[in-house]
Amino acid sequence: MSRRISKEIKEEILSKVQSGERVADLAEQYGVSAKSIYGWLRQASGETVISVLEYNKLKRENEELKRLIGELTLNMHQQKKSR
């Protein structure tokens, strides 16, 4: 069962995140999940907030897409030359 976190504690945690402390460290220190903290950040900013793991996954996917585009472009040029 989840417990309610006071507004003051949430603000304290968010302030510490914004000053550079790691979400994982704060989650452990305050006994809340990192997912909750990211949710509070998202609510406070009105923007999408992603974790480092999500960022790295997106970065890998982006690199894979760039590689595929390069291969397709090369194949198209090779096909044009062979005509």
The first five atom37 places (N, CA, C, CB, O) and aatype in JSON, in Angstrom:
{
  "aatype": [12, 15, 1, 1, 9, 15, 11, 6, 9, 11, 6, 6, 9, 10, 15, 11, 19, 5, 15, 7, 6, 1, 19, 0, 3, 10, 0, 6, 5, 18, 7, 19, 15, 0, 11, 15, 9, 18, 7, 17, 10, 1, 5, 0, 15, 7, 6, 16, 19, 9, 15, 19, 10, 6, 18, 2, 11, 10, 11, 1, 6, 2, 6, 6, 10, 11, 1, 10, 9, 7, 6, 10, 16, 10, 2, 12, 8, 5, 5, 11, 11, 15, 1],
  "atom_mask": [
    [1, 1, 1, 1, 1],
    [1, 1, 1, 1, 1],
    [1, 1, 1, 1, 1],
    [1, 1, 1, 1, 1],
    [1, 1, 1, 1, 1],
    [1, 1, 1, 1, 1],
    [1, 1, 1, 1, 1],
    [1, 1, 1, 1, 1],
    [1, 1, 1, 1, 1],
    [1, 1, 1, 1, 1],
    [1, 1, 1, 1, 1],
    [1, 1, 1, 1, 1],
    [1, 1, 1, 1, 1],
    [1, 1, 1, 1, 1],
    [1, 1, 1, 1, 1],
    [1, 1, 1, 1, 1],
    [1, 1, 1, 1, 1],
    [1, 1, 1, 1, 1],
    [1, 1, 1, 1, 1],
    [1, 1, 1, 0, 1],
    [1, 1, 1, 1, 1],
    [1, 1, 1, 1, 1],
    [1, 1, 1, 1, 1],
    [1, 1, 1, 1, 1],
    [1, 1, 1, 1, 1],
    [1, 1, 1, 1, 1],
    [1, 1, 1, 1, 1],
    [1, 1, 1, 1, 1],
    [1, 1, 1, 1, 1],
    [1, 1, 1, 1, 1],
    [1, 1, 1, 0, 1],
    [1, 1, 1, 1, 1],
    [1, 1, 1, 1, 1],
    [1, 1, 1, 1, 1],
    [1, 1, 1, 1, 1],
    [1, 1, 1, 1, 1],
    [1, 1, 1, 1, 1],
    [1, 1, 1, 1, 1],
    [1, 1, 1, 0, 1],
    [1, 1, 1, 1, 1],
    [1, 1, 1, 1, 1],
    [1, 1, 1, 1, 1],
    [1, 1, 1, 1, 1],
    [1, 1, 1, 1, 1],
    [1, 1, 1, 1, 1],
    [1, 1, 1, 0, 1],
    [1, 1, 1, 1, 1],
    [1, 1, 1, 1, 1],
    [1, 1, 1, 1, 1],
    [1, 1, 1, 1, 1],
    [1, 1, 1, 1, 1],
    [1, 1, 1, 1, 1],
    [1, 1, 1, 1, 1],
    [1, 1, 1, 1, 1],
    [1, 1, 1, 1, 1],
    [1, 1, 1, 1, 1],
    [1, 1, 1, 1, 1],
    [1, 1, 1, 1, 1],
    [1, 1, 1, 1, 1],
    [1, 1, 1, 1, 1],
    [1, 1, 1, 1, 1],
    [1, 1, 1, 1, 1],
    [1, 1, 1, 1, 1],
    [1, 1, 1, 1, 1],
    [1, 1, 1, 1, 1],
    [1, 1, 1, 1, 1],
    [1, 1, 1, 1, 1],
    [1, 1, 1, 1, 1],
    [1, 1, 1, 1, 1],
    [1, 1, 1, 0, 1],
    [1, 1, 1, 1, 1],
    [1, 1, 1, 1, 1],
    [1, 1, 1, 1, 1],
    [1, 1, 1, 1, 1],
    [1, 1, 1, 1, 1],
    [1, 1, 1, 1, 1],
    [1, 1, 1, 1, 1],
    [1, 1, 1, 1, 1],
    [1, 1, 1, 1, 1],
    [1, 1, 1, 1, 1],
    [1, 1, 1, 1, 1],
    [1, 1, 1, 1, 1],
    [1, 1, 1, 1, 1]
  ],
  "atom_positions": [
    [[0.85, -1.18, 0.0], [0.0, 0.0, 0.0], [0.89, 1.24, 0.0], [-0.96, 0.0, 1.22], [1.84, 1.34, 0.78]],
    [[0.58, 2.17, -0.86], [1.4, 3.38, -0.96], [0.99, 4.38, 0.12], [1.27, 4.02, -2.36], [-0.16, 4.4, 0.57]],
    [[1.95, 5.18, 0.51], [1.66, 6.21, 1.51], [1.7, 7.56, 0.83], [2.66, 6.15, 2.69], [2.38, 7.74, -0.18]],
    [[0.97, 8.51, 1.39], [0.94, 9.86, 0.85], [2.2, 10.61, 1.27], [-0.33, 10.62, 1.32], [2.62, 10.54, 2.42]],
    [[2.78, 11.3, 0.34], [3.96, 12.13, 0.6], [3.47, 13.57, 0.69], [5.06, 11.95, -0.52], [2.75, 14.04, -0.19]],
    [[3.86, 14.27, 1.73], [3.4, 15.64, 1.9], [3.93, 16.54, 0.79], [3.83, 16.18, 3.27], [4.96, 16.26, 0.17]],
    [[3.2, 17.6, 0.55], [3.59, 18.57, -0.47], [4.98, 19.14, -0.17], [2.55, 19.71, -0.55], [5.77, 19.36, -1.08]],
    [[5.27, 19.36, 1.09], [6.56, 19.92, 1.49], [7.71, 18.98, 1.15], [6.56, 20.24, 2.99], [8.76, 19.41, 0.67]],
    [[7.51, 17.68, 1.4], [8.55, 16.68, 1.09], [8.74, 16.58, -0.41], [8.18, 15.29, 1.69], [9.87, 16.51, -0.89]],
    [[7.64, 16.57, -1.18], [7.75, 16.53, -2.64], [8.56, 17.71, -3.14], [6.34, 16.52, -3.29], [9.46, 17.56, -3.97]],
    [[8.24, 18.9, -2.63], [8.95, 20.1, -3.06], [10.43, 20.03, -2.68], [8.31, 21.35, -2.45], [11.29, 20.49, -3.43]],
    [[10.71, 19.46, -1.52], [12.1, 19.3, -1.08], [12.86, 18.37, -2.02], [12.15, 18.76, 0.37], [13.99, 18.65, -2.42]],
    [[12.22, 17.26, -2.36], [12.84, 16.3, -3.27], [13.07, 16.93, -4.64], [11.96, 15.03, -3.41], [14.15, 16.81, -5.22]],
    [[12.04, 17.6, -5.17], [12.17, 18.23, -6.49], [13.25, 19.3, -6.49], [10.83, 18.84, -6.91], [13.98, 19.44, -7.47]],
    [[13.35, 20.03, -5.42], [14.39, 21.05, -5.31], [15.77, 20.42, -5.36], [14.22, 21.85, -4.02], [16.68, 20.94, -6.01]],
    [[15.92, 19.29, -4.67], [17.21, 18.6, -4.66], [17.55, 18.03, -6.04], [17.21, 17.48, -3.61], [18.71, 18.04, -6.45]],
    [[16.53, 17.52, -6.74], [16.76, 17.01, -8.1], [17.23, 18.15, -8.99], [15.48, 16.35, -8.68], [18.18, 18.01, -9.75]],
    [[16.55, 19.29, -8.89], [16.88, 20.44, -9.73], [18.25, 21.01, -9.4], [15.82, 21.51, -9.59], [18.87, 21.67, -10.23]],
    [[18.74, 20.76, -8.18], [20.07, 21.24, -7.82], [21.16, 20.22, -8.18], [20.14, 21.55, -6.33], [22.34, 20.45, -7.93]],
    [[20.74, 19.09, -8.78], [21.72, 18.15, -9.31], [21.82, 16.81, -8.61], [0.0, 0.0, 0.0], [22.61, 15.96, -9.03]],
    [[21.05, 16.59, -7.55], [21.12, 15.29, -6.88], [20.43, 14.23, -7.73], [20.47, 15.35, -5.47], [19.48, 14.52, -8.45]],
    [[20.92, 13.01, -7.63], [20.4, 11.9, -8.44], [19.04, 11.44, -7.92], [21.39, 10.73, -8.44], [18.83, 11.31, -6.72]],
    [[18.13, 11.18, -8.86], [16.79, 10.71, -8.51], [16.87, 9.4, -7.75], [15.94, 10.54, -9.77], [16.17, 9.21, -6.75]],
    [[17.73, 8.48, -8.19], [17.85, 7.18, -7.53], [18.28, 7.34, -6.06], [18.85, 6.29, -8.27], [17.77, 6.65, -5.18]],
    [[19.21, 8.25, -5.81], [19.67, 8.48, -4.45], [18.56, 9.06, -3.58], [20.88, 9.42, -4.44], [18.36, 8.64, -2.43]],
    [[17.84, 10.01, -4.13], [16.75, 10.64, -3.37], [15.61, 9.66, -3.12], [16.22, 11.87, -4.12], [15.0, 9.67, -2.05]],
    [[15.32, 8.83, -4.1], [14.26, 7.82, -3.94], [14.59, 6.9, -2.77], [14.09, 7.0, -5.25], [13.73, 6.6, -1.94]],
    [[15.83, 6.48, -2.72], [16.25, 5.6, -1.61], [16.23, 6.35, -0.28], [17.67, 5.04, -1.88], [15.75, 5.82, 0.72]],
    [[16.73, 7.55, -0.28], [16.81, 8.36, 0.94], [15.43, 8.63, 1.54], [17.52, 9.69, 0.65], [15.25, 8.57, 2.75]],
    [[14.45, 8.93, 0.68], [13.12, 9.29, 1.16], [12.13, 8.13, 1.16], [12.57, 10.4, 0.32], [11.0, 8.26, 1.63]],
    [[12.56, 6.99, 0.64], [11.68, 5.82, 0.64], [10.53, 5.92, -0.35], [0.0, 0.0, 0.0], [9.43, 5.44, -0.08]],
    [[10.78, 6.55, -1.48], [9.78, 6.63, -2.55], [10.39, 6.05, -3.82], [9.3, 8.11, -2.79], [11.61, 5.89, -3.91]],
    [[9.56, 5.75, -4.77], [10.1, 5.18, -6.0], [10.61, 6.28, -6.92], [9.03, 4.34, -6.73], [10.13, 7.41, -6.9]],
    [[11.61, 5.93, -7.71], [12.13, 6.87, -8.71], [11.02, 7.22, -9.7], [13.36, 6.26, -9.45], [10.96, 8.35, -10.18]],
    [[10.16, 6.27, -9.99], [9.04, 6.51, -10.91], [8.14, 7.63, -10.38], [8.21, 5.21, -11.11], [7.68, 8.47, -11.14]],
    [[7.9, 7.63, -9.06], [7.09, 8.7, -8.46], [7.76, 10.05, -8.64], [6.84, 8.42, -6.97], [7.1, 11.03, -8.98]],
    [[9.05, 10.09, -8.4], [9.78, 11.36, -8.52], [9.74, 11.86, -9.96], [11.25, 11.2, -8.05], [9.52, 13.05, -10.19]],
    [[9.94, 10.97, -10.93], [9.85, 11.38, -12.33], [8.45, 11.89, -12.66], [10.23, 10.22, -13.26], [8.29, 12.82, -13.44]],
    [[7.43, 11.26, -12.07], [6.06, 11.73, -12.27], [5.86, 13.13, -11.71], [0.0, 0.0, 0.0], [5.22, 13.96, -12.35]],
    [[6.41, 13.39, -10.53], [6.31, 14.74, -9.94], [7.03, 15.76, -10.81], [6.89, 14.75, -8.51], [6.55, 16.88, -11.0]],
    [[8.19, 15.37, -11.33], [8.94, 16.28, -12.22], [8.13, 16.61, -13.47], [10.29, 15.65, -12.62], [8.09, 17.75, -13.92]],
    [[7.49, 15.58, -14.01], [6.68, 15.77, -15.21], [5.52, 16.72, -14.91], [6.15, 14.4, -15.74], [5.23, 17.61, -15.7]],
    [[4.86, 16.52, -13.78], [3.74, 17.39, -13.39], [4.22, 18.82, -13.17], [3.06, 16.86, -12.12], [3.56, 19.77, -13.59]],
    [[5.35, 18.97, -12.51], [5.86, 20.31, -12.18], [6.3, 21.07, -13.43], [7.03, 20.2, -11.21], [6.13, 22.29, -13.5]],
    [[6.85, 20.35, -14.4], [7.39, 21.04, -15.58], [6.38, 21.14, -16.72], [8.63, 20.33, -16.06], [6.49, 22.0, -17.59]],
    [[5.41, 20.24, -16.71], [4.48, 20.2, -17.83], [5.09, 19.6, -19.07], [0.0, 0.0, 0.0], [4.48, 19.6, -20.14]],
    [[6.31, 19.07, -18.95], [7.01, 18.47, -20.08], [7.28, 17.0, -19.78], [8.33, 19.22, -20.36], [7.1, 16.54, -18.65]],
    [[7.71, 16.29, -20.79], [8.08, 14.9, -20.61], [9.45, 14.82, -19.98], [8.05, 14.14, -21.95], [10.39, 15.48, -20.43]],
    [[9.58, 14.02, -18.94], [10.85, 13.81, -18.27], [11.21, 12.34, -18.46], [10.79, 14.21, -16.74], [10.4, 11.46, -18.19]],
    [[12.45, 12.09, -18.92], [12.85, 10.7, -19.12], [14.07, 10.38, -18.27], [13.15, 10.43, -20.61], [14.87, 11.26, -17.94]],
    [[14.18, 9.12, -17.92], [15.32, 8.69, -17.13], [16.54, 8.5, -18.03], [14.99, 7.38, -16.38], [16.43, 8.5, -19.25]],
    [[17.67, 8.33, -17.42], [18.91, 8.09, -18.17], [18.78, 6.8, -18.97], [20.13, 8.02, -17.21], [19.23, 6.74, -20.11]],
    [[18.17, 5.78, -18.39], [18.0, 4.51, -19.11], [17.12, 4.7, -20.34], [17.38, 3.45, -18.19], [17.43, 4.18, -21.41]],
    [[16.03, 5.45, -20.2], [15.17, 5.72, -21.35], [15.91, 6.53, -22.4], [13.9, 6.45, -20.91], [15.79, 6.27, -23.59]],
    [[16.68, 7.52, -21.95], [17.46, 8.35, -22.86], [18.45, 7.5, -23.65], [18.2, 9.46, -22.09], [18.57, 7.65, -24.87]],
    [[19.16, 6.62, -22.95], [20.15, 5.77, -23.63], [19.49, 4.83, -24.63], [20.94, 4.96, -22.6], [20.05, 4.57, -25.69]],
    [[18.3, 4.32, -24.29], [17.58, 3.46, -25.22], [17.2, 4.24, -26.47], [16.32, 2.87, -24.55], [17.37, 3.75, -27.59]],
    [[16.68, 5.45, -26.28], [16.31, 6.28, -27.43], [17.53, 6.63, -28.27], [15.62, 7.55, -26.95], [17.45, 6.67, -29.5]],
    [[18.64, 6.88, -27.62], [19.87, 7.21, -28.34], [20.32, 6.02, -29.2], [21.0, 7.61, -27.34], [20.7, 6.2, -30.36]],
    [[20.28, 4.81, -28.63], [20.65, 3.6, -29.39], [19.71, 3.41, -30.58], [20.61, 2.35, -28.48], [20.16, 3.09, -31.69]],
    [[18.4, 3.6, -30.36], [17.44, 3.45, -31.45], [17.71, 4.48, -32.55], [16.0, 3.6, -30.92], [17.61, 4.17, -33.74]],
    [[18.04, 5.69, -32.15], [18.35, 6.74, -33.12], [19.58, 6.38, -33.94], [18.57, 8.08, -32.4], [19.59, 6.56, -35.16]],
    [[20.61, 5.87, -33.3], [21.82, 5.45, -34.01], [21.53, 4.32, -34.98], [22.91, 5.02, -33.01], [22.07, 4.29, -36.08]],
    [[20.68, 3.39, -34.58], [20.3, 2.28, -35.46], [19.54, 2.81, -36.68], [19.44, 1.24, -34.69], [19.78, 2.35, -37.8]],
    [[18.64, 3.75, -36.47], [17.9, 4.34, -37.59], [18.84, 5.08, -38.54], [16.82, 5.3, -37.07], [18.68, 5.0, -39.76]],
    [[19.82, 5.8, -38.0], [20.8, 6.49, -38.85], [21.57, 5.48, -39.7], [21.78, 7.33, -38.0], [21.81, 5.71, -40.88]],
    [[21.96, 4.36, -39.08], [22.7, 3.32, -39.8], [21.85, 2.75, -40.94], [23.13, 2.2, -38.83], [22.34, 2.58, -42.05]],
    [[20.58, 2.47, -40.65], [19.69, 1.93, -41.67], [19.48, 2.91, -42.82], [18.35, 1.55, -41.05], [19.45, 2.51, -43.99]],
    [[19.33, 4.18, -42.5], [19.17, 5.2, -43.54], [20.42, 5.26, -44.41], [18.9, 6.59, -42.91], [20.33, 5.39, -45.63]],
    [[21.59, 5.17, -43.79], [22.83, 5.15, -44.54], [22.9, 3.97, -45.49], [0.0, 0.0, 0.0], [23.29, 4.13, -46.65]],
    [[22.53, 2.79, -45.01], [22.53, 1.6, -45.86], [21.57, 1.76, -47.04], [22.16, 0.35, -45.04], [21.91, 1.45, -48.18]],
    [[20.36, 2.24, -46.75], [19.36, 2.42, -47.81], [19.83, 3.44, -48.84], [18.02, 2.85, -47.22], [19.65, 3.24, -50.04]],
    [[20.43, 4.52, -48.39], [20.94, 5.55, -49.29], [22.03, 4.98, -50.18], [21.47, 6.76, -48.51], [22.04, 5.23, -51.39]],
    [[22.94, 4.23, -49.6], [24.02, 3.6, -50.36], [23.44, 2.63, -51.4], [24.99, 2.86, -49.42], [23.87, 2.63, -52.55]],
    [[22.48, 1.82, -50.99], [21.85, 0.87, -51.92], [21.18, 1.6, -53.08], [20.82, 0.0, -51.19], [21.27, 1.15, -54.23]],
    [[20.51, 2.71, -52.79], [19.85, 3.48, -53.86], [20.88, 4.02, -54.85], [19.03, 4.64, -53.26], [20.66, 3.96, -56.06]],
    [[21.99, 4.54, -54.36], [23.03, 5.07, -55.24], [23.65, 3.95, -56.08], [24.12, 5.79, -54.41], [23.92, 4.14, -57.26]],
    [[23.87, 2.81, -55.48], [24.45, 1.69, -56.21], [23.49, 1.21, -57.31], [24.77, 0.53, -55.25], [23.93, 0.85, -58.4]],
    [[22.19, 1.21, -57.02], [21.2, 0.78, -58.03], [21.15, 1.77, -59.18], [19.8, 0.64, -57.4], [21.02, 1.37, -60.33]],
    [[21.26, 3.05, -58.88], [21.25, 4.07, -59.94], [22.47, 3.93, -60.84], [21.2, 5.48, -59.33], [22.37, 4.1, -62.05]],
    [[23.63, 3.63, -60.25], [24.86, 3.48, -61.03], [24.82, 2.26, -61.92], [26.08, 3.4, -60.11], [25.39, 2.27, -63.01]],
    [[24.14, 1.2, -61.48], [24.13, -0.05, -62.25], [23.13, 0.0, -63.41], [23.8, -1.22, -61.34], [23.09, -0.94, -64.2]],
    [[22.35, 1.03, -63.52], [21.36, 1.13, -64.61], [21.95, 1.62, -65.87], [20.24, 2.02, -64.23], [21.24, 1.76, -66.87]]
  ]
}
